[in-house]
Amino acid sequence: MINEEIRDREVRVVDQNGEQLGVMSSRDALALAEQRQLDLVKIAPQARPPVCKLMDYGKYRFEQSKKEREFRKNQKVITVKEVRLSATIEDHDVDVKFKNAVKFLKEGNKVKVTIRFRGRQITHSEIGRQVMTEFAERIKEYGTVDKAPTIEGRNMSMFISPKAAD
């Protein structure tokens, strides 16, 4: 709340330099703020009496949005990339999928490795599990397995996250 929105009878006032000005009526505090060409901003409404600060509110909001933009800019977005294998995959195809997975991990993304079982392949899920464990063994120098291979319906999936940079 700022300026006239503050309805409390008494407020503790802090000036723009952080120095305590004491407890005064909100009307006096507002007059002091207008005299200094600043805004009266309630910063601790739960305190008794509430704490208000004299500040340039427009400048304060600009600084806050600037900090927020800077924070968002430095934030790394991690996405999950998917690599699909099959229970009957050939060696060369595994090499291609391995290279793609390594590229994704080097970019800092997580990788979801899935195998979709077709027809009666689901009865031999141990073959798919073997393919997954071999893939995980090959990629262990680039990433770590977050979630071991699990079967959900006709799909088997595992998650690999990139290794922390040393």
mmCIF file of the C-alpha atoms, coordinates in Angstrom:
data_MODEL
# 
_entry.id   MODEL 
# 
loop_
_atom_site.group_PDB 
_atom_site.id 
_atom_site.type_symbol 
_atom_site.label_atom_id 
_atom_site.label_alt_id 
_atom_site.label_comp_id 
_atom_site.label_asym_id 
_atom_site.label_entity_id 
_atom_site.label_seq_id 
_atom_site.pdbx_PDB_ins_code 
_atom_site.Cartn_x 
_atom_site.Cartn_y 
_atom_site.Cartn_z 
_atom_site.occupancy 
_atom_site.B_iso_or_equiv 
_atom_site.pdbx_formal_charge 
_atom_site.auth_seq_id 
_atom_site.auth_comp_id 
_atom_site.auth_asym_id 
_atom_site.auth_atom_id 
_atom_site.pdbx_PDB_model_num 
ATOM 1   C CA . MET A 1 1   ? 0.000  0.000   0.000   1.00 0.00 ? 1   MET A CA 1 
ATOM 2   C CA . ILE A 1 2   ? 1.205  3.478   -0.736  1.00 0.00 ? 2   ILE A CA 1 
ATOM 3   C CA . ASN A 1 3   ? 0.275  7.049   0.264   1.00 0.00 ? 3   ASN A CA 1 
ATOM 4   C CA . GLU A 1 4   ? -3.485 7.552   0.814   1.00 0.00 ? 4   GLU A CA 1 
ATOM 5   C CA . GLU A 1 5   ? -4.184 3.801   0.756   1.00 0.00 ? 5   GLU A CA 1 
ATOM 6   C CA . ILE A 1 6   ? -2.584 3.492   4.219   1.00 0.00 ? 6   ILE A CA 1 
ATOM 7   C CA . ARG A 1 7   ? -5.498 3.596   6.687   1.00 0.00 ? 7   ARG A CA 1 
ATOM 8   C CA . ASP A 1 8   ? -3.643 2.880   9.951   1.00 0.00 ? 8   ASP A CA 1 
ATOM 9   C CA . ARG A 1 9   ? -3.872 5.471   12.732  1.00 0.00 ? 9   ARG A CA 1 
ATOM 10  C CA . GLU A 1 10  ? -0.176 5.285   13.646  1.00 0.00 ? 10  GLU A CA 1 
ATOM 11  C CA . VAL A 1 11  ? 2.823  4.080   11.657  1.00 0.00 ? 11  VAL A CA 1 
ATOM 12  C CA . ARG A 1 12  ? 6.531  3.661   12.329  1.00 0.00 ? 12  ARG A CA 1 
ATOM 13  C CA . VAL A 1 13  ? 8.385  5.713   9.708   1.00 0.00 ? 13  VAL A CA 1 
ATOM 14  C CA . VAL A 1 14  ? 11.783 4.943   8.184   1.00 0.00 ? 14  VAL A CA 1 
ATOM 15  C CA . ASP A 1 15  ? 13.362 7.450   5.784   1.00 0.00 ? 15  ASP A CA 1 
ATOM 16  C CA . GLN A 1 16  ? 14.947 6.628   2.405   1.00 0.00 ? 16  GLN A CA 1 
ATOM 17  C CA . ASN A 1 17  ? 18.389 6.140   4.047   1.00 0.00 ? 17  ASN A CA 1 
ATOM 18  C CA . GLY A 1 18  ? 17.037 3.534   6.475   1.00 0.00 ? 18  GLY A CA 1 
ATOM 19  C CA . GLU A 1 19  ? 17.046 5.764   9.560   1.00 0.00 ? 19  GLU A CA 1 
ATOM 20  C CA . GLN A 1 20  ? 14.189 5.514   12.061  1.00 0.00 ? 20  GLN A CA 1 
ATOM 21  C CA . LEU A 1 21  ? 12.040 8.642   12.298  1.00 0.00 ? 21  LEU A CA 1 
ATOM 22  C CA . GLY A 1 22  ? 9.802  7.171   15.009  1.00 0.00 ? 22  GLY A CA 1 
ATOM 23  C CA . VAL A 1 23  ? 6.094  6.501   15.415  1.00 0.00 ? 23  VAL A CA 1 
ATOM 24  C CA . MET A 1 24  ? 3.733  9.159   14.072  1.00 0.00 ? 24  MET A CA 1 
ATOM 25  C CA . SER A 1 25  ? 0.216  9.462   12.737  1.00 0.00 ? 25  SER A CA 1 
ATOM 26  C CA . SER A 1 26  ? -0.246 8.376   9.139   1.00 0.00 ? 26  SER A CA 1 
ATOM 27  C CA . ARG A 1 27  ? -1.417 11.899  8.255   1.00 0.00 ? 27  ARG A CA 1 
ATOM 28  C CA . ASP A 1 28  ? 1.853  13.407  9.572   1.00 0.00 ? 28  ASP A CA 1 
ATOM 29  C CA . ALA A 1 29  ? 3.897  10.712  7.799   1.00 0.00 ? 29  ALA A CA 1 
ATOM 30  C CA . LEU A 1 30  ? 2.101  11.429  4.522   1.00 0.00 ? 30  LEU A CA 1 
ATOM 31  C CA . ALA A 1 31  ? 2.716  15.169  4.939   1.00 0.00 ? 31  ALA A CA 1 
ATOM 32  C CA . LEU A 1 32  ? 6.416  14.456  5.561   1.00 0.00 ? 32  LEU A CA 1 
ATOM 33  C CA . ALA A 1 33  ? 6.562  12.301  2.426   1.00 0.00 ? 33  ALA A CA 1 
ATOM 34  C CA . GLU A 1 34  ? 4.923  15.030  0.317   1.00 0.00 ? 34  GLU A CA 1 
ATOM 35  C CA . GLN A 1 35  ? 7.298  17.617  1.775   1.00 0.00 ? 35  GLN A CA 1 
ATOM 36  C CA . ARG A 1 36  ? 10.290 15.487  0.666   1.00 0.00 ? 36  ARG A CA 1 
ATOM 37  C CA . GLN A 1 37  ? 8.591  14.710  -2.679  1.00 0.00 ? 37  GLN A CA 1 
ATOM 38  C CA . LEU A 1 38  ? 8.582  10.963  -1.939  1.00 0.00 ? 38  LEU A CA 1 
ATOM 39  C CA . ASP A 1 39  ? 5.961  8.252   -1.475  1.00 0.00 ? 39  ASP A CA 1 
ATOM 40  C CA . LEU A 1 40  ? 4.962  6.631   1.813   1.00 0.00 ? 40  LEU A CA 1 
ATOM 41  C CA . VAL A 1 41  ? 5.091  2.853   1.285   1.00 0.00 ? 41  VAL A CA 1 
ATOM 42  C CA . LYS A 1 42  ? 3.935  0.258   3.829   1.00 0.00 ? 42  LYS A CA 1 
ATOM 43  C CA . ILE A 1 43  ? 6.717  -2.359  3.963   1.00 0.00 ? 43  ILE A CA 1 
ATOM 44  C CA . ALA A 1 44  ? 5.744  -4.376  7.072   1.00 0.00 ? 44  ALA A CA 1 
ATOM 45  C CA . PRO A 1 45  ? 1.947  -4.398  7.492   1.00 0.00 ? 45  PRO A CA 1 
ATOM 46  C CA . GLN A 1 46  ? 1.982  -7.192  10.124  1.00 0.00 ? 46  GLN A CA 1 
ATOM 47  C CA . ALA A 1 47  ? 4.139  -5.186  12.578  1.00 0.00 ? 47  ALA A CA 1 
ATOM 48  C CA . ARG A 1 48  ? 2.583  -3.189  15.454  1.00 0.00 ? 48  ARG A CA 1 
ATOM 49  C CA . PRO A 1 49  ? 2.532  -0.336  14.516  1.00 0.00 ? 49  PRO A CA 1 
ATOM 50  C CA . PRO A 1 50  ? 2.975  -1.016  10.753  1.00 0.00 ? 50  PRO A CA 1 
ATOM 51  C CA . VAL A 1 51  ? 6.318  0.055   9.285   1.00 0.00 ? 51  VAL A CA 1 
ATOM 52  C CA . CYS A 1 52  ? 6.276  2.557   6.409   1.00 0.00 ? 52  CYS A CA 1 
ATOM 53  C CA . LYS A 1 53  ? 9.216  3.809   4.400   1.00 0.00 ? 53  LYS A CA 1 
ATOM 54  C CA . LEU A 1 54  ? 9.733  7.059   2.532   1.00 0.00 ? 54  LEU A CA 1 
ATOM 55  C CA . MET A 1 55  ? 10.878 6.236   -0.999  1.00 0.00 ? 55  MET A CA 1 
ATOM 56  C CA . ASP A 1 56  ? 10.397 7.019   -4.676  1.00 0.00 ? 56  ASP A CA 1 
ATOM 57  C CA . TYR A 1 57  ? 7.891  4.234   -5.438  1.00 0.00 ? 57  TYR A CA 1 
ATOM 58  C CA . GLY A 1 58  ? 8.212  4.463   -9.244  1.00 0.00 ? 58  GLY A CA 1 
ATOM 59  C CA . LYS A 1 59  ? 11.986 4.099   -8.992  1.00 0.00 ? 59  LYS A CA 1 
ATOM 60  C CA . TYR A 1 60  ? 11.560 1.204   -6.543  1.00 0.00 ? 60  TYR A CA 1 
ATOM 61  C CA . ARG A 1 61  ? 9.214  -0.682  -8.899  1.00 0.00 ? 61  ARG A CA 1 
ATOM 62  C CA . PHE A 1 62  ? 11.616 -0.080  -11.810 1.00 0.00 ? 62  PHE A CA 1 
ATOM 63  C CA . GLU A 1 63  ? 14.521 -1.507  -9.764  1.00 0.00 ? 63  GLU A CA 1 
ATOM 64  C CA . GLN A 1 64  ? 12.421 -4.544  -8.794  1.00 0.00 ? 64  GLN A CA 1 
ATOM 65  C CA . SER A 1 65  ? 11.459 -5.279  -12.415 1.00 0.00 ? 65  SER A CA 1 
ATOM 66  C CA . LYS A 1 66  ? 15.103 -4.817  -13.446 1.00 0.00 ? 66  LYS A CA 1 
ATOM 67  C CA . LYS A 1 67  ? 16.230 -7.373  -10.835 1.00 0.00 ? 67  LYS A CA 1 
ATOM 68  C CA . GLU A 1 68  ? 13.494 -9.766  -11.942 1.00 0.00 ? 68  GLU A CA 1 
ATOM 69  C CA . ARG A 1 69  ? 14.544 -9.487  -15.603 1.00 0.00 ? 69  ARG A CA 1 
ATOM 70  C CA . GLU A 1 70  ? 18.177 -10.103 -14.628 1.00 0.00 ? 70  GLU A CA 1 
ATOM 71  C CA . PHE A 1 71  ? 17.154 -13.153 -12.609 1.00 0.00 ? 71  PHE A CA 1 
ATOM 72  C CA . ARG A 1 72  ? 15.124 -14.582 -15.514 1.00 0.00 ? 72  ARG A CA 1 
ATOM 73  C CA . LYS A 1 73  ? 18.023 -13.960 -17.912 1.00 0.00 ? 73  LYS A CA 1 
ATOM 74  C CA . ASN A 1 74  ? 20.439 -15.944 -15.725 1.00 0.00 ? 74  ASN A CA 1 
ATOM 75  C CA . GLN A 1 75  ? 17.982 -18.773 -15.227 1.00 0.00 ? 75  GLN A CA 1 
ATOM 76  C CA . LYS A 1 76  ? 18.773 -21.952 -17.181 1.00 0.00 ? 76  LYS A CA 1 
ATOM 77  C CA . VAL A 1 77  ? 15.747 -23.699 -18.625 1.00 0.00 ? 77  VAL A CA 1 
ATOM 78  C CA . ILE A 1 78  ? 16.139 -27.473 -18.572 1.00 0.00 ? 78  ILE A CA 1 
ATOM 79  C CA . THR A 1 79  ? 14.098 -29.323 -21.129 1.00 0.00 ? 79  THR A CA 1 
ATOM 80  C CA . VAL A 1 80  ? 13.598 -33.039 -21.550 1.00 0.00 ? 80  VAL A CA 1 
ATOM 81  C CA . LYS A 1 81  ? 14.643 -34.410 -24.933 1.00 0.00 ? 81  LYS A CA 1 
ATOM 82  C CA . GLU A 1 82  ? 13.493 -37.851 -26.000 1.00 0.00 ? 82  GLU A CA 1 
ATOM 83  C CA . VAL A 1 83  ? 15.455 -40.628 -27.681 1.00 0.00 ? 83  VAL A CA 1 
ATOM 84  C CA . ARG A 1 84  ? 13.408 -43.568 -28.920 1.00 0.00 ? 84  ARG A CA 1 
ATOM 85  C CA . LEU A 1 85  ? 14.866 -47.041 -29.176 1.00 0.00 ? 85  LEU A CA 1 
ATOM 86  C CA . SER A 1 86  ? 13.233 -50.342 -30.016 1.00 0.00 ? 86  SER A CA 1 
ATOM 87  C CA . ALA A 1 87  ? 13.706 -53.841 -28.659 1.00 0.00 ? 87  ALA A CA 1 
ATOM 88  C CA . THR A 1 88  ? 15.050 -54.998 -32.045 1.00 0.00 ? 88  THR A CA 1 
ATOM 89  C CA . ILE A 1 89  ? 17.328 -52.028 -32.735 1.00 0.00 ? 89  ILE A CA 1 
ATOM 90  C CA . GLU A 1 90  ? 20.520 -52.568 -34.764 1.00 0.00 ? 90  GLU A CA 1 
ATOM 91  C CA . ASP A 1 91  ? 24.005 -51.513 -33.606 1.00 0.00 ? 91  ASP A CA 1 
ATOM 92  C CA . HIS A 1 92  ? 24.384 -48.629 -36.061 1.00 0.00 ? 92  HIS A CA 1 
ATOM 93  C CA . ASP A 1 93  ? 20.987 -47.236 -35.071 1.00 0.00 ? 93  ASP A CA 1 
ATOM 94  C CA . VAL A 1 94  ? 22.023 -47.361 -31.409 1.00 0.00 ? 94  VAL A CA 1 
ATOM 95  C CA . ASP A 1 95  ? 25.189 -45.393 -32.361 1.00 0.00 ? 95  ASP A CA 1 
ATOM 96  C CA . VAL A 1 96  ? 23.079 -42.664 -33.990 1.00 0.00 ? 96  VAL A CA 1 
ATOM 97  C CA . LYS A 1 97  ? 20.715 -42.465 -30.984 1.00 0.00 ? 97  LYS A CA 1 
ATOM 98  C CA . PHE A 1 98  ? 23.724 -42.433 -28.643 1.00 0.00 ? 98  PHE A CA 1 
ATOM 99  C CA . LYS A 1 99  ? 25.269 -39.457 -30.478 1.00 0.00 ? 99  LYS A CA 1 
ATOM 100 C CA . ASN A 1 100 ? 21.973 -37.553 -30.305 1.00 0.00 ? 100 ASN A CA 1 
ATOM 101 C CA . ALA A 1 101 ? 21.634 -38.279 -26.581 1.00 0.00 ? 101 ALA A CA 1 
ATOM 102 C CA . VAL A 1 102 ? 25.219 -37.127 -25.928 1.00 0.00 ? 102 VAL A CA 1 
ATOM 103 C CA . LYS A 1 103 ? 24.517 -33.901 -27.856 1.00 0.00 ? 103 LYS A CA 1 
ATOM 104 C CA . PHE A 1 104 ? 21.399 -33.260 -25.738 1.00 0.00 ? 104 PHE A CA 1 
ATOM 105 C CA . LEU A 1 105 ? 23.293 -33.923 -22.495 1.00 0.00 ? 105 LEU A CA 1 
ATOM 106 C CA . LYS A 1 106 ? 26.144 -31.596 -23.494 1.00 0.00 ? 106 LYS A CA 1 
ATOM 107 C CA . GLU A 1 107 ? 23.555 -28.848 -24.106 1.00 0.00 ? 107 GLU A CA 1 
ATOM 108 C CA . GLY A 1 108 ? 22.440 -29.343 -20.489 1.00 0.00 ? 108 GLY A CA 1 
ATOM 109 C CA . ASN A 1 109 ? 19.122 -31.041 -21.234 1.00 0.00 ? 109 ASN A CA 1 
ATOM 110 C CA . LYS A 1 110 ? 17.724 -34.156 -19.629 1.00 0.00 ? 110 LYS A CA 1 
ATOM 111 C CA . VAL A 1 111 ? 17.173 -37.166 -21.877 1.00 0.00 ? 111 VAL A CA 1 
ATOM 112 C CA . LYS A 1 112 ? 14.224 -39.536 -21.748 1.00 0.00 ? 112 LYS A CA 1 
ATOM 113 C CA . VAL A 1 113 ? 15.059 -42.870 -23.362 1.00 0.00 ? 113 VAL A CA 1 
ATOM 114 C CA . THR A 1 114 ? 11.972 -44.851 -24.384 1.00 0.00 ? 114 THR A CA 1 
ATOM 115 C CA . ILE A 1 115 ? 11.274 -48.189 -25.988 1.00 0.00 ? 115 ILE A CA 1 
ATOM 116 C CA . ARG A 1 116 ? 7.814  -48.850 -27.409 1.00 0.00 ? 116 ARG A CA 1 
ATOM 117 C CA . PHE A 1 117 ? 6.919  -52.505 -27.535 1.00 0.00 ? 117 PHE A CA 1 
ATOM 118 C CA . ARG A 1 118 ? 4.872  -53.501 -30.569 1.00 0.00 ? 118 ARG A CA 1 
ATOM 119 C CA . GLY A 1 119 ? 2.604  -56.534 -30.807 1.00 0.00 ? 119 GLY A CA 1 
ATOM 120 C CA . ARG A 1 120 ? 3.885  -59.457 -28.772 1.00 0.00 ? 120 ARG A CA 1 
ATOM 121 C CA . GLN A 1 121 ? 7.238  -57.858 -27.944 1.00 0.00 ? 121 GLN A CA 1 
ATOM 122 C CA . ILE A 1 122 ? 5.861  -56.878 -24.529 1.00 0.00 ? 122 ILE A CA 1 
ATOM 123 C CA . THR A 1 123 ? 6.088  -60.529 -23.462 1.00 0.00 ? 123 THR A CA 1 
ATOM 124 C CA . HIS A 1 124 ? 9.881  -60.268 -23.874 1.00 0.00 ? 124 HIS A CA 1 
ATOM 125 C CA . SER A 1 125 ? 10.390 -57.031 -21.964 1.00 0.00 ? 125 SER A CA 1 
ATOM 126 C CA . GLU A 1 126 ? 13.726 -58.350 -20.656 1.00 0.00 ? 126 GLU A CA 1 
ATOM 127 C CA . ILE A 1 127 ? 15.173 -57.772 -24.159 1.00 0.00 ? 127 ILE A CA 1 
ATOM 128 C CA . GLY A 1 128 ? 14.131 -54.122 -23.957 1.00 0.00 ? 128 GLY A CA 1 
ATOM 129 C CA . ARG A 1 129 ? 15.570 -53.862 -20.449 1.00 0.00 ? 129 ARG A CA 1 
ATOM 130 C CA . GLN A 1 130 ? 18.861 -55.283 -21.772 1.00 0.00 ? 130 GLN A CA 1 
ATOM 131 C CA . VAL A 1 131 ? 18.932 -52.646 -24.563 1.00 0.00 ? 131 VAL A CA 1 
ATOM 132 C CA . MET A 1 132 ? 18.280 -49.926 -21.966 1.00 0.00 ? 132 MET A CA 1 
ATOM 133 C CA . THR A 1 133 ? 21.017 -51.091 -19.576 1.00 0.00 ? 133 THR A CA 1 
ATOM 134 C CA . GLU A 1 134 ? 23.542 -51.303 -22.423 1.00 0.00 ? 134 GLU A CA 1 
ATOM 135 C CA . PHE A 1 135 ? 22.582 -47.772 -23.503 1.00 0.00 ? 135 PHE A CA 1 
ATOM 136 C CA . ALA A 1 136 ? 22.916 -46.514 -19.914 1.00 0.00 ? 136 ALA A CA 1 
ATOM 137 C CA . GLU A 1 137 ? 26.318 -48.186 -19.606 1.00 0.00 ? 137 GLU A CA 1 
ATOM 138 C CA . ARG A 1 138 ? 27.545 -46.492 -22.801 1.00 0.00 ? 138 ARG A CA 1 
ATOM 139 C CA . ILE A 1 139 ? 26.349 -43.034 -21.803 1.00 0.00 ? 139 ILE A CA 1 
ATOM 140 C CA . LYS A 1 140 ? 27.490 -43.070 -18.150 1.00 0.00 ? 140 LYS A CA 1 
ATOM 141 C CA . GLU A 1 141 ? 30.476 -40.765 -18.801 1.00 0.00 ? 141 GLU A CA 1 
ATOM 142 C CA . TYR A 1 142 ? 28.134 -38.036 -20.129 1.00 0.00 ? 142 TYR A CA 1 
ATOM 143 C CA . GLY A 1 143 ? 25.171 -38.411 -17.780 1.00 0.00 ? 143 GLY A CA 1 
ATOM 144 C CA . THR A 1 144 ? 23.723 -40.231 -14.819 1.00 0.00 ? 144 THR A CA 1 
ATOM 145 C CA . VAL A 1 145 ? 20.560 -42.308 -14.749 1.00 0.00 ? 145 VAL A CA 1 
ATOM 146 C CA . ASP A 1 146 ? 17.920 -40.494 -12.678 1.00 0.00 ? 146 ASP A CA 1 
ATOM 147 C CA . LYS A 1 147 ? 15.185 -43.049 -13.064 1.00 0.00 ? 147 LYS A CA 1 
ATOM 148 C CA . ALA A 1 148 ? 15.939 -46.669 -13.876 1.00 0.00 ? 148 ALA A CA 1 
ATOM 149 C CA . PRO A 1 149 ? 14.008 -48.338 -16.728 1.00 0.00 ? 149 PRO A CA 1 
ATOM 150 C CA . THR A 1 150 ? 10.353 -48.796 -15.815 1.00 0.00 ? 150 THR A CA 1 
ATOM 151 C CA . ILE A 1 151 ? 7.440  -50.147 -17.825 1.00 0.00 ? 151 ILE A CA 1 
ATOM 152 C CA . GLU A 1 152 ? 4.287  -48.042 -18.210 1.00 0.00 ? 152 GLU A CA 1 
ATOM 153 C CA . GLY A 1 153 ? 1.768  -49.712 -20.476 1.00 0.00 ? 153 GLY A CA 1 
ATOM 154 C CA . ARG A 1 154 ? 3.557  -50.652 -23.724 1.00 0.00 ? 154 ARG A CA 1 
ATOM 155 C CA . ASN A 1 155 ? 6.455  -48.255 -23.100 1.00 0.00 ? 155 ASN A CA 1 
ATOM 156 C CA . MET A 1 156 ? 9.639  -48.646 -21.121 1.00 0.00 ? 156 MET A CA 1 
ATOM 157 C CA . SER A 1 157 ? 11.381 -45.423 -20.146 1.00 0.00 ? 157 SER A CA 1 
ATOM 158 C CA . MET A 1 158 ? 14.373 -44.148 -18.223 1.00 0.00 ? 158 MET A CA 1 
ATOM 159 C CA . PHE A 1 159 ? 15.637 -40.627 -17.520 1.00 0.00 ? 159 PHE A CA 1 
ATOM 160 C CA . ILE A 1 160 ? 19.239 -39.470 -17.787 1.00 0.00 ? 160 ILE A CA 1 
ATOM 161 C CA . SER A 1 161 ? 20.462 -36.095 -16.553 1.00 0.00 ? 161 SER A CA 1 
ATOM 162 C CA . PRO A 1 162 ? 23.726 -34.420 -17.586 1.00 0.00 ? 162 PRO A CA 1 
ATOM 163 C CA . LYS A 1 163 ? 26.764 -34.817 -15.366 1.00 0.00 ? 163 LYS A CA 1 
ATOM 164 C CA . ALA A 1 164 ? 27.716 -31.735 -13.391 1.00 0.00 ? 164 ALA A CA 1 
ATOM 165 C CA . ALA A 1 165 ? 30.538 -29.737 -14.989 1.00 0.00 ? 165 ALA A CA 1 
ATOM 166 C CA . ASP A 1 166 ? 33.758 -30.223 -13.046 1.00 0.00 ? 166 ASP A CA 1 
# 
